[in-house]
Amino acid sequence: MAGRKSFLLRMDPALWAEVEAWAQQELRSVNGQIEFLLRQAVRKRKKAAETTPAPESPTEPDEESAGPALPADDFDVGEND
């Protein structure tokens, strides 16, 4: 069996109390509850990434996505209007 990674986690005392109460309701330790929640979040993220298609990168910009065309004289610099 692989070893487990240990790390220090600082959290707001109010959040700790909420997680602790939740863990007691679920008959888990606080550590077990945090690990459970993290596993759920990772699974949800992976599932969302699998179902979301990757955006296509266009080879040439569309006329609509390029924005409105401006007259050439709008680009002149140094003229006093």
C-alpha positions, -999 to +999 in steps of 0.1 A: +000+000+000+013+034-009+020+060+018-003+089+024+008+125+019+006+147+050+003+185+048-007+214+070-041+230+063-051+263+078-088+271+078-112+296+093-124+284+127-161+288+116-155+266+086-137+240+108-167+239+131-190+233+101-168+206+086-165+190+121-202+189+126-208+175+091-181+148+097-198+138+129-232+134+111-215+113+084-196+092+111-162+103+097-132+121+111-126+157+100-097+144+080-119+118+064-146+143+056-122+167+039-107+138+019-142+127+009-152+162-002-120+166-022-125+133-039-161+143-049-148+176-063-121+159-083-146+134-098-170+162-106-143+182-123-131+152-143-166+144-154-173+180-165-140+180-184-149+148-203-183+161-213-172+196-223-159+196-259-127+214-265-132+248-283-123+248-320-096+272-330-105+289-363-078+292-389-091+326-401-111+350-381-148+354-391-160+388-402-185+388-373-159+379-347-134+405-360-155+434-348-169+463-368-148+476-397-137+512-391-130+537-419-093+542-427-093+578-416-102+567-380-067+554-377-049+586-386-027+598-358-017+634-351-046+651-369-064+678-350-102+674-353 
